[in-house]
């Protein structure tokens, strides 16, 4: 036997596995240096040369994204304080930010300076103007107030996304400032197998977003930030919204992915606090880690899920049928925004096995097509049983923080 160390609930846990088992740990690439204050100011000085002296509309991410908009505004404040006409918070379908969110997003001192110029998009309530229909049938309706902008500066960040491939770029427009119906139509493509982490080519969600963004024709500059998993600003790519996005996505792929040595029989995915709040939040770990799993393999999720399942609608949708195939069929009959979370799990358990160690009753997880274990002892038992089920020659990959680390397999 040999000893390995796993993480559960923010604590280390030693587990024994057979000496003959192949065990690899997915390690971050590292070596990325944060931008210094001096380098950031230099980049902002270059960017400001391309921007107008007044009438500027900033389109920024909302409170659900880690984008360091505050660093951009602080570094270029001598310019921004006179040029900004308004700031539009691109909420997509989310609720608008509260004042404490805005202080964190923009910086407390700067928030006080610009608070009267902030507009939060509302996908359901704002007037939206129809711009056209994509080849996939999405009717593109965009916030009228945004369309009245003289010049737009998009500030976004690029990270892996579990069905759009990557965040950033075109997402400032769709979902950012689009109507609820437009977002729902676009997100229905998340049911497609091509809609997955890191995928852009052949990803119908991404391609539909790109086409929708092309309907918006106004002067603009796009700032695409690449940050470390801990939020340090590493680089800025600027220019056209599409071109800058693709350059940032290449850098983000290097930052957030680590090479995996082929596909594995068992992938163990740890979800550390605070993302282990519930199963709904922990799904990101499933979506990232499954990229290194063989079809028919076992993905073992380690997440305390200390507050249980999460949104009731998500779980009700997943557990209302007898088989994963029936769940997917029901979702396809009448897609609604948010259904893709349940659909992704149903699709996955239709071809592989999902086991989970949590603090929940294993019988509850069984209703969602998962094999459940409980607590620290459950970690040891689940690892032992997963390895025994595969048998001789088993290959195991451990992902220590599956919410930010993405295994990259060339054959994918």
KEMARMI-30780 format. One line per field, with one value per residue (C-alpha): residue number from 0; chain; x, y, z. Coordinates in pm, whole numbers, plus 50000, padded with zeros to 5 digits. Layout:
! KEMARMI-30780
num (NUM|...)
cadena (A|...)
px (X|...)
py (Y|...)
pz (Z|...)
! end
This chain:
! KEMARMI-30780
num (0|1|2|3|4|5|6|7|8|9|10|11|12|13|14|15|16|17|18|19|20|21|22|23|24|25|26|27|28|29|30|31|32|33|34|35|36|37|38|39|40|41|42|43|44|45|46|47|48|49|50|51|52|53|54|55|56|57|58|59|60|61|62|63|64|65|66|67|68|69|70|71|72|73|74|75|76|77|78|79|80|81|82|83|84|85|86|87|88|89|90|91|92|93|94|95|96|97|98|99|100|101|102|103|104|105|106|107|108|109|110|111|112|113|114|115|116|117|118|119|120|121|122|123|124|125|126|127|128|129|130|131|132|133|134|135|136|137|138|139|140|141|142|143|144|145|146|147|148|149|150|151|152|153|154|155|156|157|158|159|160|161|162|163|164|165|166|167|168|169|170|171|172|173|174|175|176|177|178|179|180|181|182|183|184|185|186|187|188|189|190|191|192|193|194|195|196|197|198|199|200|201|202|203|204|205|206|207|208|209|210|211|212|213|214|215|216|217|218|219|220|221|222|223|224|225|226|227|228|229|230|231|232|233|234|235|236|237|238|239|240|241|242|243|244|245|246|247|248|249|250|251|252|253|254|255|256|257|258|259|260|261|262|263|264|265|266|267|268|269|270|271|272|273|274|275|276|277|278|279|280|281|282|283|284|285|286|287|288|289|290|291|292|293|294|295|296|297|298|299|300|301|302|303|304|305|306|307|308|309|310|311|312|313|314|315|316|317|318|319|320|321|322|323|324|325|326|327|328|329|330|331|332|333|334|335|336|337|338|339|340|341|342|343|344|345|346|347|348|349|350|351|352|353|354|355|356|357|358|359|360|361|362|363|364|365|366|367|368|369|370|371|372|373|374|375|376|377|378|379|380|381|382|383|384|385|386|387|388|389|390|391|392|393|394|395|396|397|398|399|400|401|402|403|404|405|406|407|408|409|410|411)
cadena (A|A|A|A|A|A|A|A|A|A|A|A|A|A|A|A|A|A|A|A|A|A|A|A|A|A|A|A|A|A|A|A|A|A|A|A|A|A|A|A|A|A|A|A|A|A|A|A|A|A|A|A|A|A|A|A|A|A|A|A|A|A|A|A|A|A|A|A|A|A|A|A|A|A|A|A|A|A|A|A|A|A|A|A|A|A|A|A|A|A|A|A|A|A|A|A|A|A|A|A|A|A|A|A|A|A|A|A|A|A|A|A|A|A|A|A|A|A|A|A|A|A|A|A|A|A|A|A|A|A|A|A|A|A|A|A|A|A|A|A|A|A|A|A|A|A|A|A|A|A|A|A|A|A|A|A|A|A|A|A|A|A|A|A|A|A|A|A|A|A|A|A|A|A|A|A|A|A|A|A|A|A|A|A|A|A|A|A|A|A|A|A|A|A|A|A|A|A|A|A|A|A|A|A|A|A|A|A|A|A|A|A|A|A|A|A|A|A|A|A|A|A|A|A|A|A|A|A|A|A|A|A|A|A|A|A|A|A|A|A|A|A|A|A|A|A|A|A|A|A|A|A|A|A|A|A|A|A|A|A|A|A|A|A|A|A|A|A|A|A|A|A|A|A|A|A|A|A|A|A|A|A|A|A|A|A|A|A|A|A|A|A|A|A|A|A|A|A|A|A|A|A|A|A|A|A|A|A|A|A|A|A|A|A|A|A|A|A|A|A|A|A|A|A|A|A|A|A|A|A|A|A|A|A|A|A|A|A|A|A|A|A|A|A|A|A|A|A|A|A|A|A|A|A|A|A|A|A|A|A|A|A|A|A|A|A|A|A|A|A|A|A|A|A|A|A|A|A|A|A|A|A|A|A|A|A|A|A|A|A|A|A|A|A|A|A|A|A|A|A|A|A|A|A|A|A|A|A|A|A|A|A)
px (50000|50103|49977|49824|49695|49354|49159|48806|48634|48954|49147|49408|49327|49570|49435|49598|49578|49731|50099|50021|49772|49894|49830|49887|49815|49708|49946|49913|50168|50283|50548|50301|50408|50142|50149|50331|50169|50423|50347|49973|50002|50213|49954|49670|49856|49877|49509|49396|49548|49278|48986|48779|48817|48447|48121|48264|48036|48201|48045|48166|48104|47868|47926|47929|48260|48609|48707|48951|48769|48881|49247|49178|48980|49233|49528|49364|49156|49307|49162|48842|48711|48662|48576|48311|47955|47808|47890|47662|47682|47635|47430|47296|47005|47145|47004|47171|47450|47388|47600|47840|47894|47966|48219|48406|48377|48487|48679|48514|48663|48595|48242|48162|48288|48082|47778|47538|47657|47601|47321|47253|47107|46783|46714|46343|46257|46477|46363|46557|46588|46584|46895|46844|46833|47135|47171|47074|46753|46839|46646|46905|46750|46992|46949|46838|47036|47352|47285|47268|47635|47875|48183|48205|48490|48427|48612|48591|48799|48863|48851|48737|48357|48175|47950|48065|48424|48558|48408|48485|48469|48133|47970|47965|47689|47528|47431|47563|47318|47070|46707|46599|46448|46767|46977|46743|46753|47132|47179|46953|47254|47433|47259|47477|47780|48004|47922|48196|48492|48774|48584|48534|48541|48222|48070|47719|47684|48007|47942|47591|47729|47992|47732|47506|47798|47857|47512|47635|47812|47950|48293|48455|48768|48773|48994|49019|49191|49362|49393|49541|49306|49362|49265|49604|49607|49849|49789|49559|49465|49294|49149|48849|48611|48654|49025|49120|48903|49075|49421|49314|49161|49495|49665|49383|49415|49781|49698|49402|49487|49743|49835|49699|49870|49582|49244|49193|48975|48911|48925|48904|48784|48819|48606|48755|48570|48383|48278|48176|47870|47626|47605|47485|47801|48023|47915|48195|48437|48253|48253|48623|48745|48539|48761|49026|48788|48744|48389|48253|48498|48430|48439|48462|48356|48486|48270|48111|47800|47743|47421|47287|47175|47123|46834|46528|46436|46771|46728|46359|46437|46716|46516|46173|46242|46364|46663|46910|46784|46430|46556|46729|46422|46201|46446|46463|46084|46066|46400|46405|46700|46894|46794|47144|47283|47064|47113|47492|47473|47213|47427|47738|47584|47437|47789|48003|47969|47936|48023|48022|48150|47951|47790|47450|47247|47373|47012|46940|47223|47103|46789|47013|47190|47495|47655|47690|47930|47947|48233|48603|48555|48347|48645|48860|48582|48491|48852|48898|48577|48642|48987|48853|48575|48823|49072|49425|49602|49376|49484|49379|49401|49359|49248|49313|49101|48866|48681|48980|49209|49120|49293|49392|49422|49554|49334|49021)
py (50000|50363|50676|50971|51301|51435|51743|51745|52038|52239|51972|51721|51353|51063|50769|50441|50297|49981|50011|49905|50188|50475|50799|51148|51491|51775|52058|52422|52533|52830|53079|53357|53697|53953|54288|54546|54881|55041|54798|54842|55221|55193|54969|55199|55499|55318|55221|55574|55701|55507|55633|55952|56237|56233|56047|55710|55423|55154|54807|54608|54268|54222|54095|53727|53761|53812|54079|54336|54636|54829|54802|54931|55231|55314|55297|55519|55740|56069|55987|55809|56075|56317|56074|55849|55937|55625|55276|54990|54679|54385|54158|53918|53744|53804|54047|54386|54461|54622|54920|54696|54490|54800|54922|54594|54588|54948|55036|55217|55560|55547|55420|55741|55944|55759|55624|55864|55741|55367|55179|54811|54617|54428|54147|54137|54504|54722|54820|54613|54660|54371|54367|54048|53671|53438|53136|52921|53115|53336|53663|53918|54194|54433|54704|55028|55249|55059|55104|55481|55486|55710|55498|55177|55045|54682|54558|54182|53888|53556|53224|52873|52839|52510|52556|52875|52750|53070|53374|53723|53903|53854|53778|54153|54170|53826|53759|54089|54346|54117|54044|53744|53569|53620|53474|53179|53100|53115|52911|52635|52533|52439|52102|52032|51804|52066|52319|52245|52384|52523|52453|52738|52581|52380|52517|52636|52862|53047|53066|53199|53462|53569|53610|53809|54037|54109|54272|54548|54801|55094|55242|55047|54923|54597|54526|54155|54075|53749|53685|53411|53168|53379|53701|53860|54058|53888|54055|54281|54234|54522|54616|54478|54281|53959|53970|54072|53791|53520|53642|53650|53303|53160|53310|53200|52846|52846|52991|52775|52441|52175|51891|51550|51231|51091|50987|50822|50546|50744|51121|51256|51617|51817|52129|52353|52614|52834|52663|52350|52534|52309|52062|52330|52536|52227|52132|52344|52089|51811|51996|52076|51738|51523|51635|51385|51093|50793|50716|50469|50589|50711|51076|51104|51447|51552|51842|51888|52051|52184|52360|52069|52059|52425|52563|52340|52376|52231|51918|51870|51874|51619|51379|51385|51096|50737|50762|51031|50990|51071|51383|51504|51433|51636|51927|51930|51934|52269|52433|52714|52923|52734|52387|52331|52264|51958|51862|51856|51612|51395|51385|51293|51012|50870|50771|50763|50721|51008|50933|51203|51234|51503|51568|51482|51163|50924|50824|51181|51173|50839|51012|51226|50924|50952|50705|50885|50861|51073|51246|51173|50798|50811|50953|50652|50404|50571|50574|50210|50098|50302|50149|49800|49846|49928|49664|49595|49873|50147|50503|50773|51151|51385|51747|51938|52244|52136|52470|52653|52380|52230|51916|51949|51637|51685|51406|51584)
pz (50000|49954|50122|49939|50078|49977|50087|50223|50392|50389|50582|50472|50487|50440|50241|50147|49796|49643|49552|49195|49132|48915|49102|48962|49109|48880|48964|48853|48596|48805|48701|48615|48741|48843|48668|48876|48950|48715|48430|48475|48459|48145|47976|48079|47936|47601|47614|47699|47374|47187|47398|47365|47613|47702|47643|47749|47850|48062|48046|48348|48502|48795|49148|49045|48858|49001|48744|48888|48743|49052|48953|48601|48727|48996|48760|48498|48725|48607|48266|48368|48606|48318|48039|48196|48105|48262|48381|48279|48495|48256|48481|48222|48397|48748|49001|49006|49254|49593|49705|49899|49583|49380|49637|49602|49222|49161|49476|49765|49696|49324|49381|49568|49271|49007|49196|49023|48682|48743|48565|48633|48344|48407|48161|48245|48303|48080|47730|47476|47101|46854|46634|46438|46453|46462|46238|46537|46580|46879|46858|46973|47187|47355|47619|47452|47687|47601|47229|47282|47386|47195|47268|47472|47683|47777|48086|48129|48248|48082|48268|48171|48165|48184|47881|47703|47689|47842|48009|47878|47545|47379|47715|47790|47526|47551|47824|47970|47829|47653|47730|47935|47631|47432|47713|47753|47380|47374|47692|47559|47346|47668|47627|47323|47385|47224|47497|47748|47936|47715|47392|47145|46801|46755|47077|46984|47290|47210|46837|46895|47136|46882|46611|46844|46938|46568|46553|46786|46566|46762|46836|47117|47288|47479|47782|47853|48183|48264|48637|48847|49027|49340|49159|49083|48758|48519|48183|47979|47615|47439|47101|46916|47139|46941|46869|47224|47363|47160|47265|47630|47605|47494|47798|48030|47901|48006|48348|48445|48286|48363|48130|48222|48107|47906|48042|48381|48524|48842|48887|49243|49250|49571|49617|49888|50094|50015|49690|49885|50016|49830|49542|49298|49356|49354|49003|48859|48999|48819|48487|48502|48623|48389|48099|48217|48278|48054|47942|48195|48459|48812|48911|49289|49417|49760|49880|50221|50069|50419|50316|50116|49755|49672|49464|49492|49124|49014|49227|49153|48782|48820|49039|48876|48635|48669|48436|48323|47966|48075|48257|47941|47730|47964|47964|47583|47563|47741|47819|48073|48183|48449|48331|48191|48542|48584|48221|48255|48546|48370|48056|48255|48461|48142|48029|48347|48723|48969|49331|49597|49953|50136|50471|50323|50352|50079|50010|49900|49648|49516|49389|49169|49014|49242|49478|49809|50102|50414|50595|50635|50676|50359|50169|50254|50176|49846|49723|49821|49647|49333|49290|49359|49104|48826|48933|48815|48626|48762|48682|48931|48893|49189|49128|49456|49367|49093|49083|48933|48798|48462|48335|47971|47758|47405|47266|47397)
! end
